[in-house]
Amino acid sequence: MSIPMLNKLHMNGYDVLSVNNGPWRVCTQGDRLASFTSREEAMAYAAALPGYKQRAKRVQSQNVN
């Protein structure tokens, strides 16, 4: 039995990760944006993207009369 290996970096608000020496992926919390064969390509892509900030959840206001 092998233990999964995770390599994870954080760049410009994005996660750059690789599992078990597989492709490098650039992700947000809920979306995978792209996959690359090298860490350098993935880091360059993440650096070229605009800064990412997770949106706050919207709260519906209630009108009290």
FENSUL-V473781 format. One record per residue. N is the residue number from 0. RES is the residue in one letter. PHI is phi as a letter, one per 40 degrees, with the letter a starting at -180 (NA if undefined). PSI is psi as a letter, one per 20 degrees, with the letter a starting at -180 (999 if undefined). NEAR is the number of other C-alpha atoms within 12 Angstrom. Layout:
BEGIN
n:N res:RES phi:PHI psi:PSI near:NEAR
n:N res:RES phi:PHI psi:PSI near:NEAR
END
This chain:
BEGIN
n:0 res:M phi:NA psi:p near:3
n:1 res:S phi:b psi:q near:5
n:2 res:I phi:c psi:p near:7
n:3 res:P phi:c psi:p near:11
n:4 res:M phi:b psi:p near:12
n:5 res:L phi:b psi:p near:17
n:6 res:N phi:b psi:p near:18
n:7 res:K phi:b psi:p near:21
n:8 res:L phi:b psi:r near:22
n:9 res:H phi:b psi:p near:22
n:10 res:M phi:b psi:p near:27
n:11 res:N phi:g psi:k near:22
n:12 res:G phi:g psi:j near:21
n:13 res:Y phi:b psi:q near:32
n:14 res:D phi:c psi:p near:33
n:15 res:V phi:b psi:o near:35
n:16 res:L phi:a psi:q near:34
n:17 res:S phi:a psi:p near:26
n:18 res:V phi:b psi:p near:18
n:19 res:N phi:f psi:l near:14
n:20 res:N phi:f psi:k near:17
n:21 res:G phi:c psi:a near:17
n:22 res:P phi:c psi:q near:21
n:23 res:W phi:c psi:p near:31
n:24 res:R phi:b psi:q near:35
n:25 res:V phi:b psi:p near:38
n:26 res:C phi:b psi:q near:29
n:27 res:T phi:b psi:a near:24
n:28 res:Q phi:d psi:h near:16
n:29 res:G phi:b psi:i near:11
n:30 res:D phi:b psi:q near:13
n:31 res:R phi:c psi:p near:18
n:32 res:L phi:c psi:h near:20
n:33 res:A phi:a psi:r near:25
n:34 res:S phi:b psi:q near:25
n:35 res:F phi:b psi:q near:24
n:36 res:T phi:c psi:h near:17
n:37 res:S phi:b psi:q near:20
n:38 res:R phi:c psi:h near:27
n:39 res:E phi:c psi:g near:20
n:40 res:E phi:c psi:g near:20
n:41 res:A phi:c psi:g near:32
n:42 res:M phi:c psi:h near:30
n:43 res:A phi:c psi:g near:20
n:44 res:Y phi:c psi:g near:26
n:45 res:A phi:c psi:h near:32
n:46 res:A phi:c psi:h near:20
n:47 res:A phi:c psi:i near:16
n:48 res:L phi:c psi:q near:20
n:49 res:P phi:c psi:q near:12
n:50 res:G phi:d psi:p near:16
n:51 res:Y phi:b psi:p near:19
n:52 res:K phi:b psi:p near:14
n:53 res:Q phi:c psi:p near:12
n:54 res:R phi:c psi:q near:9
n:55 res:A phi:c psi:q near:6
n:56 res:K phi:c psi:p near:6
n:57 res:R phi:c psi:p near:6
n:58 res:V phi:b psi:p near:6
n:59 res:Q phi:c psi:p near:6
n:60 res:S phi:c psi:q near:6
n:61 res:Q phi:b psi:p near:6
n:62 res:N phi:c psi:p near:5
n:63 res:V phi:b psi:o near:4
n:64 res:N phi:b psi:999 near:3
END
